[in-house]
Amino acid sequence: MIPRWTRTLAILSLLAGCATPQPAPYRLTIAHLNDVHSHLDAEPITLPLRDADGTRRPVSLSHGGFARAASAIAAIRAAEPNVLALHAGDALTGDLYFNLNDGRADAALMNTVCFDAMTLGNHEFDHGDGGLKRFLDALGEGPCHTPVLSANVRFGPDSPLNPTTAPGAVQPATVLTRGGQRIGVIGLTVADKTQHASRPDPGTTFADEATSAQTQIDRLRAQGVDKIVLLSHLGYEREQALATALDGVDVIVGGDSHTLLGPATLADRALTPAGPYPTVAHDSHGRTVCVVQAWQYAYAVGELTVDFDAAGNVLRCGGQPWLLLGDDPHRNGQPVSDADRAAILADLAASGALRVIAPDARTEAVLAPYRTAREAFGAKVVARAAEDLCLRRVPGTRLDPSRSTLGDACDRLPRVIAHGGDVQQRVADAFLRQGRRFGGADIALVNGGGVRVDLPQGEIRVRDVYALLPFRNTLVRLTLSGAEIKATLEDALAPVLDPAIRSSGGYPYAAGLRWHVDLNQPRGARFARLEIEREGQWQPLDPAAQYQLIVSDFLADGGDRYATLATIRGARRIDIGLDYAEAFLAYLQALPDAMLTPPDDGDYSTWGVVDLR
């Protein structure tokens, strides 16, 4: 007689043999880019890397460049079967490549990659809806026909991009197929920032981001699309919060905040990441959401891998960023030794993110005529930087900790943490000097986000100035009271501290005015000890006195939520008409020995700061 347990095992074995095998997880790979800002050329970077004796020493290499990004995306496509190439916005504005040809160079290079979708960033609207349409027309001239997305833009009735005039030019979402699976991709544009810190046409508005995204998620899922990618330009912090507010999103590929994500090993190489790549969040029902971003300026390409089960649920978020470097390590202008080179390349490989990769030759060929025109215009040396002049929007350590293109050399510099950006302060100084030349001025005010790059130690060329100040702004003189000046400062700081907005670009920098700021106080009590400079002496700002203020026309029109300035009209507003980049060029050319230095501690407008707790 066969024992019962033996018969039971036999039956279970038979049933196991008849069971339907479970399908293997479906893997989607996303190669992504964001916030290129017309930085199409490679740029130098210096990193502490291990040489042959194991010591970390500064090594310079080329990094980034759109042709290198194109090469990375091509490599990812060649290695993986189900790949989407996505652009998370702000392709435009930030370099002479844009200023010279209204984005045609950007469009031409994007057409060498053929992105599967792009979302609109705030800077796509910097020259109005007409400027955006010119870029989209140029993008459409190529072979790619990249879908351009934004679920929350509402083009005004007179906009050249209104759907009645340009049907399909911008869509809320698109559905792409890879490996027999349909993937919904939804575009999202940061609403408040674009409305108030860019220049969309009158009548063009931006709906609530979460509501717009959820509407499209529901629509796509009703069509049977069970894999949803949100291609977002909201910023890393807000995109994590957005994930928790939505039901049914699987992936958020982000932009706007220029956030470096990656392994902790990058900190050893003076590139401290703001979080892991990928960052894992959860939607409103607790389901896994993969959140990624790929730094800035074509310095990096993200490679996200997402495993889905048969029901379309995310099983795993994986992948890594590719921080793109050249095979050209050197010190003091000279190539390193063969032994040091081998050790340096090994250290790069050990980082888990730093990748040596050659530029794509076809992309370089497309860029060549634009580069020739840019170099001819921008090659003139106008000054020298005595040392690095660092970019930082908000002082302290909480709200803007990784803005600098120079990495920890600036991001962790004590004076930058204490006072904010050197370059923003010097731009304010330049505006004040030019304002005094053209009719008089007491104070100049600059929004931190209007200044775009660091100025590294060494030669400053015309092209660097236009990369620093890439917008088509002119200077305006306003007459206003001390009380209105304080109200303006409070206007500027409010969106920086509002958790629902967190737009750092409005943080104020001034020349001729300084203050202490407490980031923990309520609106109206954040600025104290406001002092104005008079003939080399600092004295309290008089709320009742009248002062002449120099600002860009963008701020004078209320941009970046500088609402008080928008009320200054009539005889109290004089449009000087001087191009703001030209004002900084003139400032540099007038410097003693044409040498630019960081401000002294007492010359920063943020004289003291209590960091956000």
Steps between C-alpha positions, in 0.01 A plus 500: 500500500630844403519735802262798493782753512659341192172520306461865608849590378429331169179698450670831591781419260251431221312822570824696503589358163164614359519855645515787253852647505513861623605751234837664544485862614482756220800735512476854371816711468477880492793712382430856607633853493383830652595866537753514217450878468680518164826374655594309188880493538706295743636697795796446734464351848758431771447203732710344779588159354738228611829486313760225487603530866138490620481869598210716393630799309322753277467382141341697218290338228241605246144418595157521350422637158192405301698274265621298798141474628388383155771233509385380843137475389604307190700259717201440728274439200749253357533306825134470608189380312223728635637853518333840517710815456332788684577871543358659817509860382701824506685422182532874441656818641839507664771537239589695187388203294146603587549877486646487150231290330186471716548132576568368150828346617321326788233366263759378250689306767184356654419368154820296505365312803131471408353523850183299541339788691584839653315701760496879508704669771450853624789635293339383178269800557772762558438665161126462506280251322637623168855418604388153607324448167815591309690236694228240445496580128876448484466175694234387254725561201706193589419133450399423859159665555553486876170532690510816714288468812336702774175393662452825688579776250197690369605714205310828478259581218754724324797268553665360186490165681127503575363164379277674246811652340760228561311174559716231656803722548490432874309197630413401857631145461607234252500120493815318390546128440807301596524122498128470434417706810331842492652772716317825567719810529344815650664843487486746788628860520565681829201732519566786739863544400422507128213741547697741717869440421486455124316685224206306361263706288211682670216255521721192517460334839606186684258276686571320827768241443360215713145537368621510140723197548227294667253579222742363242590196712132412532442550127792278400416225748141498373649421158685202643841666528645359823850653500504875566802732480464860614749717311511788743666837535414580862822433695623206706338590832162578345511190278543276803203672664300472177551123492320465834207711376435296186331166442649282229827665403796261466795722408579871531781620274568848626674829446507869604701476824825394326534222757795264502393153611735207533702274726660633817841423349469820296558705815856366515550660161358843600159439342264450792162366378174633641352151516523147363451405137231391463303642791215272603170663595145367533171612353181572695428124526851406609616369162863548400592804290849549352614867509808617308675810370824543303674809638548777239667636185542158328750413770310177563261252343282290726451130433196382694388136491149412618374144541121454474289197588226370268246741651720803432614550860858611563708219648837677509664833420862475390764656280758773535589845376773539240711805590670557168876553485770514237803276479732798552620516865757774549662722762625852441425461131713188462381138453553280805744210492390161366505355853292786639262479206433132563436567870275797422290300255470221757382753760240635258372149436482430875274803552201319350397810305794677332528376142767566239327519162590647161272763340272387221667594171177575310377731775834679502474552124152652535625732774812613311355798306317630807821467700695700244252787520494487878878501535539794265259706709598380843875460490603847617653504851349783705636427852648237728357339813761508775337190652180305457192719527230261611136465408248451781141619518417469870756522784499233767505124454135405461342656193758509220793281602628375162454783249863555399641345185832483689365248753608498862776753432222758502203321656685448829696825502432682831449843345246356253308330780511819707418757231384328181637532148807705415389544140151623589656759729739621231217523246309721745813714538520534121137605468543764768809642333327521162190648658707777654655571159161523334308745715572394857415215736514415870448124491505218245303180550552164327308174526735209569354285222568768240872423529571159355861376536815524708800695374800270554846640566663618179399683185148640464388523139200658335336159470536449877311822565213390277494162668489679836218735391326326210161669505399791280446740787560872525548727801223708656516777762222506758436763767351352814494538876704312755180326610440385141856372480449288811167375361684403180753297695218321680334435160825349373549263791141376532507244213845381610357394837150393395506116501239496223728703271864473615623720215851608595549731202345804666744525791619864496850642461563872525774757460482806725271313744564227753297306758475218746245231412338232715354226281284372786297815561156572353463728202548860603755417770769321299721799417664709770781754536450634147773750426573716198847618400551875481845630399672195637303492825215262589187650656151366573255484211234768555149359434371845403789613281500467121771298328598427141517126428657332195348165397447300183181563307405142589490584873347842438212321327444283810698197387600242762200626703658842571144629523576834665726604212221439249300777669768762430374677188480836330764754589645263762621258228764585239610236251871561452515251213854382573544127435580337833778278362655807338486670840707220651745510207553871558553436871767238431682722252515783755656285776856593610732268307182332367511271805178375660510387862235370740344764727634565847280358777350839582402564138254214460137604516415203723715618785370235739266202470317269739468176304172314462446262787 
